[in-house]
Amino acid sequence: MIVTLLALLACVQPSGDFGAATFTVNERVPTVINAGWTSAEGGEAYLEWGYDDRLIERTAPVSVEAGEQSLRLIGPAAGSRVYVRGVVETDDGDRLTSEVHIIDLPLAPALMARLYADGAPSQDGSLLTTIFMMESPWVVLLNPAGEAIWYYPLPPLTPTTSVQPTRDGEGLLILLVEPPNSDRTTRVMRVSWDGELQGTLELPTGHHDFRELPDGRIAWLSTEVREVAVDGQLQLVMGDAVRVSEWDEDTSATLSEPPLISLFDALPAPTGLCEHQSRFMEHDGELVLDWTHANSIDYDPDTEELIVLTHFLDAIVSVPVTGGEAKVFGRLSGYNTPNGEAPFSHAHSSMLRSDHALLFDNGLHYNPPLSRLVSVSWDERDHTIWEDWSFEDPNAGVVQVLGDAQPTPSGGALASYSTQGRIIEVTERGEVVWTLESEAGAGLGRLLWVDQF
């Protein structure tokens, strides 16, 4: 009711150079402002906005034809008063504008945890992440002050482990895993920036992560269970496979085709399991050993390869997106390190490429355990893998599960200390320049920096 009233009030404004200009608060995502007008001329259109009448911010320009035109504004924080106007710079060099409209955005939902910032990020844009509160999980875009500029509620007890912008830039793809005591269905939802659910793709054995490929297909991590010999004894072992499925809205990915790659076939047989792999867990009513625990998949556009991180094996596996022989990088496949020690220990969400990676290293086997960020590179010819740089926060301790690391344009990294509800930006020199802290009890998921919507 409040959002609708604000939208109606926002419409009652003069039009300036345009006919029938409207600026309305989106009913599904009430930080989004939808603008529309009629212009007698085409050109480059954009929105100028700000928190006062100076209008110091602007959206990216888009080419428009004469006639009805519509633009979307994502950027103002929840609960703010926004000044906004439309602009068309015509092909003849004229500047056409609407009158300035003033809109009061609703406060963020009370159930959504707040975040508090210290310092400032080194680049312009917004942070895409998830807020983990079991009864009230959210996908959010945050400005540098930690304020929500876009948010989307998820079902209770159903947090997401992977969110990424669609390749066409029109919204998000969100991976959801149903909670325990349900059918454990995994699905990818396509949600527009206007908050409209545009379709879902069920992934019957999917988990953790996926990637949208340039051709629109979805590459995803899939569990696979086989009975294999482990140190001379037959055991039910859970590994992983990589599958690629066509995006068909409101349907299910098929398992009738063989996977692009099975890690059972690409890796040496299970042996010498660590304490984490040796614990039996229930899967589809059976007790299995969790062998590989792949948790991240990425796509390298330069080599057209899919790259997978195996959490429990401390190995990185790549395979051409068209299929073919897999490559395995790490000590598991005989790679040497300068100091003879493993370059990471049970790492999580990461940026993966064909010859380097930035990892959130959970560090579960260090003595004492300590989570850190680490950038590693490798050379296939020399069979060597080495650390480029790392960062250890002495106050962070260990993050037992989750965590994420993504590079910044300046050469540093963004990191999510998920279970501690903390995100940082650190330079390559080890200086923390920006910190986000959540309210007590709220965790944070994977992260991406987004500079265009």
C-alpha positions as CSV (number, residue, x, y, z in Angstrom):
1,M,0.0,0.0,0.0
2,I,2.8,2.5,0.9
3,V,4.8,1.6,-2.2
4,T,1.7,2.0,-4.4
5,L,0.9,5.4,-2.8
6,L,4.5,6.6,-3.3
7,A,4.4,5.5,-6.9
8,L,1.2,7.4,-7.5
9,L,2.5,10.5,-5.9
10,A,5.7,10.3,-7.9
11,C,3.7,10.4,-11.1
12,V,2.1,13.7,-10.4
13,Q,4.9,15.9,-11.7
14,P,5.5,18.3,-14.6
15,S,7.1,16.8,-17.7
16,G,9.7,19.4,-18.8
17,D,10.7,18.8,-22.4
18,F,9.0,15.4,-22.4
19,G,5.4,14.4,-22.7
20,A,3.8,12.3,-20.0
21,A,6.9,11.7,-17.9
22,T,6.5,9.3,-15.0
23,F,8.8,8.1,-12.2
24,T,7.5,5.3,-10.1
25,V,8.7,3.1,-7.3
26,N,8.8,-0.6,-8.4
27,E,6.3,-2.6,-6.4
28,R,8.5,-5.8,-6.3
29,V,11.8,-4.1,-5.5
30,P,11.0,-0.8,-3.8
31,T,14.5,0.6,-4.3
32,V,14.1,0.5,-8.1
33,I,12.7,3.6,-9.8
34,N,11.1,3.0,-13.2
35,A,11.1,6.0,-15.5
36,G,9.2,6.6,-18.7
37,W,8.4,9.5,-21.0
38,T,7.6,10.4,-24.6
39,S,10.3,12.2,-26.6
40,A,10.0,13.7,-30.0
41,E,13.6,12.9,-30.7
42,G,16.0,10.0,-30.1
43,G,19.6,10.0,-29.0
44,E,21.4,9.0,-25.8
45,A,19.1,8.7,-22.8
46,Y,20.0,8.5,-19.1
47,L,18.9,9.4,-15.6
48,E,20.5,12.1,-13.4
49,W,19.9,11.6,-9.7
50,G,21.2,12.4,-6.3
51,Y,20.2,12.9,-2.6
52,D,19.7,16.6,-3.2
53,D,19.0,18.8,-6.2
54,R,22.6,18.8,-7.4
55,L,22.0,15.5,-9.2
56,I,25.6,14.4,-9.1
57,E,25.0,10.8,-10.2
58,R,23.9,9.4,-13.5
59,T,23.1,6.1,-15.1
60,A,24.9,4.7,-18.1
61,P,23.5,6.1,-21.3
62,V,21.5,4.0,-23.7
63,S,20.5,4.6,-27.3
64,V,16.8,5.4,-27.8
65,E,14.5,6.1,-30.7
66,A,11.9,8.9,-30.8
67,G,8.7,8.0,-29.1
68,E,8.0,6.2,-25.8
69,Q,11.2,5.6,-23.8
70,S,11.8,3.8,-20.5
71,L,14.8,3.5,-18.1
72,R,15.5,1.9,-14.8
73,L,17.3,3.5,-11.8
74,I,19.2,1.3,-9.4
75,G,21.5,3.1,-7.0
76,P,19.5,5.0,-4.4
77,A,19.5,3.5,-0.9
78,A,16.4,2.1,0.8
79,G,14.8,4.8,2.9
80,S,16.4,7.7,1.1
81,R,14.8,10.8,-0.6
82,V,15.8,10.8,-4.2
83,Y,15.9,13.6,-6.7
84,V,15.8,12.3,-10.3
85,R,15.2,13.5,-13.9
86,G,15.4,12.0,-17.3
87,V,17.8,13.3,-20.0
88,V,18.0,12.7,-23.8
89,E,21.0,14.1,-25.6
90,T,19.8,14.2,-29.2
91,D,21.7,13.4,-32.3
92,D,21.6,17.1,-33.1
93,G,23.4,18.0,-29.9
94,D,20.3,19.2,-28.0
95,R,19.8,18.3,-24.3
96,L,16.2,17.5,-23.5
97,T,15.2,17.0,-19.8
98,S,12.2,16.2,-17.6
99,E,11.5,18.2,-14.5
100,V,13.2,17.0,-11.4
101,H,11.1,14.5,-9.5
102,I,11.4,13.9,-5.7
103,I,10.7,10.4,-4.5
104,D,10.9,9.0,-0.9
105,L,11.9,5.3,-1.0
106,P,10.6,2.9,1.7
107,L,12.9,1.7,4.4
108,A,14.6,-1.7,4.0
109,P,12.6,-4.6,5.5
110,A,13.0,-4.9,9.2
111,L,13.9,-8.6,8.9
112,M,16.8,-7.9,6.7
113,A,20.1,-7.6,8.6
114,R,21.9,-4.3,8.3
115,L,25.6,-3.9,7.4
116,Y,28.0,-1.3,8.6
117,A,31.0,0.0,6.6
118,D,34.4,1.3,7.5
119,G,36.7,2.8,4.8
120,A,35.9,2.9,1.1
121,P,36.3,0.5,-1.8
122,S,38.8,1.2,-4.5
123,Q,36.4,1.1,-7.4
124,D,33.0,2.5,-8.3
125,G,30.0,0.2,-8.3
126,S,28.0,-2.0,-5.9
127,L,28.6,-5.3,-4.1
128,L,26.4,-8.3,-4.9
129,T,26.1,-10.8,-2.1
130,T,23.7,-12.7,0.0
131,I,22.7,-12.3,3.7
132,F,22.3,-15.6,5.5
133,M,19.6,-15.5,8.2
134,M,17.8,-18.8,8.2
135,E,14.3,-17.4,8.6
136,S,15.0,-14.4,6.3
137,P,17.7,-14.9,3.6
138,W,18.2,-12.2,1.0
139,V,20.1,-11.4,-2.2
140,V,21.3,-7.8,-2.0
141,L,23.2,-5.1,-3.8
142,L,25.0,-2.9,-1.4
143,N,26.6,0.6,-1.9
144,P,30.0,1.4,-0.3
145,A,28.2,2.5,2.9
146,G,26.7,-1.0,3.2
147,E,23.2,0.3,2.4
148,A,20.9,-1.9,0.4
149,I,20.2,-0.5,-3.1
150,W,18.5,-3.6,-4.4
151,Y,17.1,-6.7,-2.5
152,Y,15.2,-9.9,-3.2
153,P,13.8,-12.2,-0.5
154,L,14.5,-15.9,-0.6
155,P,12.2,-18.6,0.9
156,P,12.8,-19.2,4.6
157,L,15.6,-21.8,5.4
158,T,16.6,-21.6,1.7
159,P,19.8,-19.7,1.4
160,T,21.7,-19.5,-1.9
161,T,25.2,-20.6,-2.5
162,S,25.7,-18.9,-5.8
163,V,24.3,-15.7,-7.4
164,Q,25.6,-14.0,-10.6
165,P,24.4,-11.4,-13.1
166,T,22.9,-12.7,-16.3
167,R,25.1,-12.3,-19.4
168,D,22.6,-10.0,-21.0
169,G,22.7,-7.7,-18.0
170,E,19.0,-7.8,-17.3
171,G,19.0,-9.5,-13.9
172,L,20.4,-12.3,-11.8
173,L,20.7,-16.0,-11.8
174,I,20.2,-17.4,-8.3
175,L,21.0,-21.0,-7.2
176,L,18.6,-22.3,-4.5
177,V,18.9,-25.6,-2.6
178,E,15.8,-26.6,-0.6
179,P,16.2,-27.1,3.1
180,P,16.6,-30.4,4.9
181,N,13.5,-32.6,5.3
182,S,12.4,-31.5,1.9
183,D,12.8,-33.0,-1.6
184,R,16.2,-31.2,-1.7
185,T,15.5,-29.8,-5.1
186,T,18.2,-27.6,-6.6
187,R,17.2,-25.0,-9.1
188,V,18.4,-21.9,-10.8
189,M,16.0,-18.9,-10.9
190,R,16.2,-16.1,-13.4
191,V,15.1,-12.8,-11.7
192,S,15.0,-9.5,-13.5
193,W,16.2,-6.3,-11.9
194,D,12.5,-5.4,-11.6
195,G,12.1,-8.4,-9.3
196,E,10.2,-10.5,-11.7
197,L,10.8,-14.3,-11.6
198,Q,11.3,-15.1,-15.3
199,G,11.9,-18.8,-15.1
200,T,13.5,-21.7,-13.3
201,L,15.8,-24.6,-14.3
202,E,15.8,-27.6,-12.0
203,L,19.1,-29.3,-11.4
204,P,18.2,-32.8,-10.0
205,T,21.7,-33.5,-8.5
206,G,23.0,-29.9,-8.5
207,H,24.8,-28.2,-5.6
208,H,27.1,-25.3,-4.7
209,D,27.8,-23.5,-7.9
210,F,27.1,-23.0,-11.7
211,R,28.0,-20.7,-14.6
212,E,26.1,-19.3,-17.4
213,L,28.0,-19.9,-20.6
214,P,28.3,-17.4,-23.5
215,D,25.8,-19.4,-25.5
216,G,23.2,-19.3,-22.7
217,R,23.7,-22.9,-21.4
218,I,24.2,-23.6,-17.8
219,A,27.3,-25.5,-16.5
220,W,26.8,-26.9,-13.1
221,L,28.2,-29.1,-10.3
222,S,26.5,-32.4,-9.9
223,T,26.9,-35.1,-7.2
224,E,27.7,-38.6,-8.3
225,V,27.9,-41.7,-6.1
226,R,29.9,-44.9,-7.0
227,E,31.0,-48.0,-5.1
228,V,34.7,-48.0,-5.3
229,A,37.7,-49.4,-3.4
230,V,39.1,-47.1,-0.8
231,D,42.4,-48.4,0.6
232,G,41.3,-52.0,-0.3
233,Q,37.8,-51.7,1.0
234,L,34.6,-51.2,-1.0
235,Q,32.8,-48.0,0.0
236,L,30.0,-45.8,-1.3
237,V,31.8,-42.7,-2.3
238,M,30.3,-39.4,-3.3
239,G,32.2,-37.4,-6.0
240,D,31.3,-34.8,-8.5
241,A,30.6,-34.3,-12.1
242,V,30.3,-31.3,-14.4
243,R,27.1,-31.1,-16.5
244,V,26.0,-28.6,-19.1
245,S,22.3,-28.0,-19.8
246,E,20.2,-25.9,-22.1
247,W,18.3,-23.1,-20.4
248,D,14.6,-24.1,-20.8
249,E,12.4,-22.1,-18.5
250,D,10.4,-24.0,-15.9
251,T,11.8,-27.4,-16.8
252,S,14.4,-29.8,-15.4
253,A,17.9,-30.6,-16.6
254,T,18.2,-34.1,-17.9
255,L,20.6,-36.7,-16.4
256,S,20.2,-39.1,-19.4
257,E,23.2,-37.7,-21.1
258,P,26.7,-38.4,-19.7
259,P,28.3,-35.5,-17.9
260,L,30.9,-33.3,-19.5
261,I,33.4,-34.8,-17.0
262,S,33.2,-37.1,-14.0
263,L,35.8,-36.5,-11.3
264,F,35.8,-40.3,-10.7
265,D,37.3,-40.6,-14.2
266,A,39.5,-37.6,-14.2
267,L,41.2,-38.1,-10.8
268,P,43.3,-40.9,-9.2
269,A,41.3,-43.4,-7.2
270,P,40.4,-42.4,-3.6
271,T,43.1,-43.2,-1.1
272,G,44.6,-41.8,2.1
273,L,41.4,-39.8,2.9
274,C,41.7,-37.0,5.4
275,E,39.6,-36.6,8.5
276,H,37.0,-34.6,6.6
277,Q,36.6,-37.2,3.8
278,S,36.5,-40.1,6.2
279,R,33.3,-39.0,7.9
280,F,30.2,-40.8,6.7
281,M,27.3,-38.5,5.7
282,E,23.8,-39.3,4.6
283,H,22.9,-38.9,0.9
284,D,19.7,-40.0,-0.6
285,G,19.1,-42.4,2.3
286,E,22.6,-44.0,2.1
287,L,25.8,-43.4,4.1
288,V,28.6,-42.2,1.8
289,L,32.1,-40.8,2.0
290,D,32.4,-37.2,0.8
291,W,35.5,-37.5,-1.4
292,T,35.9,-34.5,-3.7
293,H,33.4,-31.9,-2.4
294,A,33.7,-29.6,-5.4
295,N,32.4,-26.1,-4.4
296,S,33.3,-23.7,-7.3
297,I,33.1,-23.8,-11.0
298,D,34.3,-21.0,-13.3
299,Y,34.6,-20.3,-17.0
300,D,37.8,-19.0,-18.7
301,P,36.7,-17.0,-21.8
302,D,40.3,-17.0,-23.1
303,T,40.7,-20.8,-23.3
304,E,37.0,-21.7,-23.3
305,E,37.5,-24.1,-20.4
306,L,35.5,-24.8,-17.3
307,I,37.6,-24.9,-14.1
308,V,36.5,-26.7,-10.9
309,L,37.9,-26.4,-7.4
310,T,37.7,-29.6,-5.3
311,H,37.5,-28.6,-1.6
312,F,38.7,-31.8,0.0
313,L,41.4,-32.8,-2.6
314,D,43.1,-29.4,-2.8
315,A,43.1,-29.8,-6.6
316,I,41.9,-27.7,-9.5
317,V,40.5,-29.4,-12.6
318,S,39.9,-27.9,-16.0
319,V,38.1,-29.3,-19.1
320,P,37.2,-27.8,-22.4
321,V,33.6,-26.6,-22.5
322,T,33.2,-28.7,-25.7
323,G,34.5,-31.8,-23.9
324,G,37.8,-33.6,-24.0
325,E,40.7,-34.5,-21.7
326,A,40.7,-33.0,-18.2
327,K,43.7,-31.4,-16.7
328,V,44.4,-31.6,-12.9
329,F,46.6,-29.0,-11.1
330,G,48.0,-29.5,-7.7
331,R,50.0,-31.9,-5.6
332,L,47.4,-34.6,-6.3
333,S,48.7,-34.8,-9.8
334,G,52.4,-34.5,-9.0
335,Y,52.8,-30.7,-9.1
336,N,55.7,-29.4,-7.1
337,T,55.8,-26.3,-4.9
338,P,58.8,-24.1,-4.0
339,N,58.7,-25.0,-0.3
340,G,57.4,-28.5,-0.6
341,E,54.1,-27.6,1.2
342,A,50.6,-27.5,-0.1
343,P,49.7,-24.0,-1.5
344,F,46.2,-24.1,0.0
345,S,44.2,-26.3,2.4
346,H,40.5,-27.0,1.7
347,A,39.8,-23.7,-0.1
348,H,36.3,-22.4,-1.0
349,S,34.7,-20.1,-3.5
350,S,37.2,-18.5,-5.8
351,M,38.1,-16.9,-9.1
352,L,39.5,-19.7,-11.3
353,R,41.3,-19.5,-14.6
354,S,43.3,-21.9,-16.8
355,D,46.7,-21.0,-15.2
356,H,45.9,-19.1,-12.0
357,A,43.4,-18.7,-9.3
358,L,42.4,-16.5,-6.4
359,L,41.2,-18.6,-3.5
360,F,39.5,-18.2,-0.1
361,D,41.7,-20.7,1.7
362,N,39.7,-22.1,4.6
363,G,43.0,-23.5,6.0
364,L,41.5,-26.4,7.8
365,H,44.7,-28.5,7.9
366,Y,47.1,-25.7,9.0
367,N,48.4,-25.8,12.5
368,P,46.7,-24.0,14.0
369,P,43.9,-23.7,11.4
370,L,43.8,-20.2,9.8
371,S,41.7,-18.9,6.9
372,R,43.4,-16.6,4.4
373,L,43.3,-15.3,0.9
374,V,45.8,-16.7,-1.5
375,S,46.6,-16.1,-5.2
376,V,48.3,-19.1,-6.9
377,S,49.6,-19.8,-10.4
378,W,50.9,-22.9,-12.1
379,D,52.9,-24.0,-15.1
380,E,51.8,-27.2,-17.0
381,R,55.2,-27.7,-18.6
382,D,57.2,-27.6,-15.4
383,H,54.5,-29.2,-13.2
384,T,54.9,-26.5,-10.6
385,I,52.4,-24.5,-8.6
386,W,53.3,-21.5,-6.5
387,E,51.9,-18.7,-4.3
388,D,51.8,-15.2,-5.9
389,W,50.7,-13.5,-2.7
390,S,48.5,-14.1,0.3
391,F,46.8,-12.2,3.1
392,E,46.2,-13.4,6.6
393,D,43.9,-11.5,9.0
394,P,45.2,-12.3,12.5
395,N,41.8,-11.4,14.0
396,A,39.8,-13.6,11.6
397,G,40.7,-17.1,12.9
398,V,39.2,-19.9,10.9
399,V,36.1,-19.9,8.7
400,Q,35.1,-23.5,8.7
401,V,32.6,-23.4,5.8
402,L,31.9,-21.1,2.9
403,G,34.0,-18.0,2.2
404,D,34.8,-16.3,-1.1
405,A,37.5,-14.3,-2.9
406,Q,37.3,-12.2,-6.0
407,P,40.0,-10.0,-7.6
408,T,39.7,-6.2,-7.8
409,P,40.9,-4.1,-10.8
410,S,43.7,-2.7,-8.7
411,G,45.3,-6.1,-8.1
412,G,43.9,-6.8,-4.6
413,A,40.9,-8.8,-3.5
414,L,37.4,-8.7,-2.1
415,A,36.9,-11.5,0.5
416,S,33.8,-12.8,2.3
417,Y,34.4,-14.3,5.8
418,S,31.0,-15.8,5.5
419,T,30.3,-17.3,8.9
420,Q,31.7,-14.2,10.6
421,G,29.4,-11.8,8.7
422,R,32.4,-9.8,7.4
423,I,33.5,-8.6,4.0
424,I,36.8,-6.8,3.3
425,E,38.8,-5.3,0.4
426,V,42.5,-5.8,0.8
427,T,45.2,-4.4,-1.5
428,E,48.0,-6.6,-2.9
429,R,50.2,-4.9,-0.3
430,G,48.0,-6.3,2.5
431,E,46.2,-3.1,3.4
432,V,42.5,-3.4,4.3
433,V,40.8,-0.4,2.8
434,W,37.2,-1.3,3.2
435,T,35.2,-3.5,5.7
436,L,31.5,-4.4,5.9
437,E,30.2,-6.0,9.1
438,S,26.8,-7.5,9.5
439,E,24.6,-7.5,12.5
440,A,25.1,-10.3,14.9
441,G,23.8,-13.6,13.7
442,A,23.9,-12.8,10.0
443,G,26.3,-14.5,7.6
444,L,27.4,-13.4,4.2
445,G,27.7,-15.4,1.0
446,R,29.7,-15.3,-2.2
447,L,30.4,-11.8,-3.6
448,L,30.8,-10.0,-6.9
449,W,31.5,-6.4,-7.8
450,V,28.8,-5.0,-10.1
451,D,29.3,-1.7,-11.9
452,Q,26.4,-1.8,-14.4
453,F,22.8,-2.9,-14.3
